[in-house]
């Protein structure tokens, strides 16, 4: 954990710029996406049904030789990174997907379908990525098909009402063993809320047995202190 804390402490020093207004997106729902800020923000999500379950998202804008893109990293409650999505700012399509494998190593997933943020209510996006499974020799193909099912309604975000759109995900996970040729498939749905100026602020299964909500937006340095305790 000390190595993780030291790594992010160094990033705090490097990330000293603010929002870059020159970065714009052609996606009409960009206002409901995460803020484009080079200063990292950390979102704390807590399970409404089980208050002890939580996870974090670390969000920041990065500009390199390929242009500007937004990184959304997901961390477990103890500060271990589990995956990261790299979004193209122009279209909000996925450029790269990183997944931590069963050995705790960061691995680059194969991305077959790149669309995750619909342009309008008539579009169904398709995101498909393949990565190492949790058992030896297995691979997982994860597919998300997403539709907008509600627009411009007011939703509570951190004790205030914010314009929000609602999306429904149809998720399909195929666990495949390339040697035995056996596969198992799991399917499910989730409802996701994206608020103007915040991005994802809440998601739940249709029966709400799993229900995570944004509880706090933290500065990166405050999160580092929290993880170092």
Residue pairs with C-beta under 8 A, 6 or more apart in sequence:
1 78
1 79
1 227
1 228
2 228
4 79
4 80
4 227
5 79
5 224
5 227
5 228
8 220
8 223
8 224
9 221
9 224
11 40
11 220
12 40
12 220
12 221
12 224
15 38
15 39
15 40
15 60
15 220
16 39
17 38
17 39
18 37
18 38
18 39
19 35
19 36
19 37
19 38
19 61
20 36
20 37
20 38
20 61
20 63
20 68
23 36
23 61
23 68
23 89
24 30
24 89
24 90
25 33
25 89
25 90
25 91
25 92
26 90
26 91
27 33
27 91
27 92
27 117
27 119
28 119
28 120
29 92
29 117
29 118
29 119
29 120
29 148
29 165
29 194
30 92
31 196
31 197
32 163
32 164
32 165
32 194
32 195
32 196
32 199
33 70
33 87
33 92
33 117
33 194
33 199
34 59
34 70
34 72
34 198
34 199
34 200
35 41
35 59
35 197
35 198
35 199
36 61
36 68
36 70
36 89
37 59
37 60
37 61
38 60
38 61
38 62
38 63
39 60
39 220
40 58
40 59
40 60
40 220
41 58
41 59
41 60
41 217
41 218
41 219
41 220
42 56
42 57
42 58
42 59
42 217
42 218
42 219
42 220
42 222
42 223
43 56
43 57
43 58
43 59
43 200
43 214
43 216
43 217
43 218
44 54
44 56
44 214
44 215
44 216
44 217
44 218
45 54
45 55
45 56
45 57
45 212
45 213
45 214
45 215
46 53
46 54
46 212
46 213
46 215
47 53
47 54
47 210
47 211
47 212
48 204
48 208
48 211
48 212
48 213
49 208
49 209
49 210
49 211
53 77
53 212
54 77
54 215
55 74
55 75
55 76
55 77
55 212
56 74
56 75
56 76
56 77
56 79
56 223
57 72
57 73
57 74
57 75
57 200
58 71
58 72
58 73
58 75
58 220
58 223
59 70
59 71
59 72
59 73
59 199
60 70
60 71
61 68
61 69
61 70
61 71
61 89
62 68
62 69
62 70
62 71
63 69
66 95
67 88
67 89
67 90
68 89
69 86
69 87
69 88
69 89
69 95
70 86
70 87
70 89
71 84
71 85
71 86
71 87
72 84
72 85
72 87
73 81
73 83
73 84
74 81
74 82
74 83
74 84
75 81
75 82
76 82
78 227
79 227
80 100
80 104
81 100
81 106
82 99
82 100
83 97
83 98
83 99
83 100
84 96
84 97
84 98
85 94
85 96
85 97
85 98
85 116
86 94
86 95
86 96
86 97
86 98
87 93
87 94
87 95
87 116
87 117
88 94
88 95
92 116
92 117
93 114
93 115
93 116
93 117
94 111
94 114
94 115
94 116
94 127
94 129
95 114
96 108
96 111
97 108
97 109
97 111
97 129
97 131
98 106
98 107
98 108
98 109
99 106
99 107
99 109
99 129
99 131
99 132
100 106
100 107
101 107
101 131
101 132
102 132
102 133
102 134
102 135
107 131
107 132
109 129
109 130
109 131
110 129
110 130
110 131
111 127
111 128
111 129
112 128
112 129
112 130
113 126
113 127
113 128
113 129
113 143
114 127
115 125
115 126
115 127
116 125
116 127
116 144
116 146
117 125
117 146
118 124
118 125
118 146
118 147
118 148
118 167
120 148
121 147
121 148
121 149
121 151
123 147
123 148
124 145
124 146
124 147
125 144
125 145
125 146
125 147
126 143
126 144
126 145
127 143
127 144
127 145
127 146
128 141
128 142
128 143
128 144
129 141
129 142
130 139
130 140
130 141
130 142
131 139
131 140
131 142
132 138
132 139
132 140
133 139
133 140
133 175
133 176
134 140
135 175
137 177
137 178
137 179
138 175
138 176
138 177
139 175
139 176
139 177
139 178
140 173
140 174
140 175
140 176
141 172
141 173
141 174
141 176
142 171
142 172
142 173
143 171
143 172
143 173
143 174
144 169
144 170
144 171
144 172
145 169
145 170
145 172
146 167
146 168
146 169
146 170
146 192
147 167
147 168
148 165
148 166
148 167
149 166
149 167
149 168
149 191
150 164
150 165
150 166
151 165
151 166
152 163
152 165
153 163
153 164
153 165
153 166
154 161
154 162
154 163
154 164
155 161
155 162
155 163
155 164
155 193
155 195
155 201
155 202
156 162
157 164
157 195
157 198
157 201
157 214
158 214
158 215
158 216
158 217
162 195
162 196
162 197
162 198
162 201
163 195
163 196
164 193
164 194
164 195
164 196
164 201
165 193
165 194
166 191
166 192
166 193
166 194
167 191
167 192
167 193
167 194
168 189
168 190
168 191
168 192
169 189
169 190
169 191
169 192
170 187
170 189
171 187
171 188
171 189
171 190
172 185
172 186
172 187
173 185
173 186
173 187
174 183
174 184
174 185
175 183
175 184
175 185
175 186
176 182
176 183
177 183
188 205
189 205
189 206
190 203
190 204
190 205
190 206
190 210
191 203
191 204
191 205
191 206
192 200
192 202
192 203
193 200
193 201
193 202
193 203
194 200
194 201
195 201
198 214
198 217
200 214
201 213
201 214
202 211
202 212
202 213
202 214
203 211
203 212
204 210
204 211
204 212
205 211
218 226
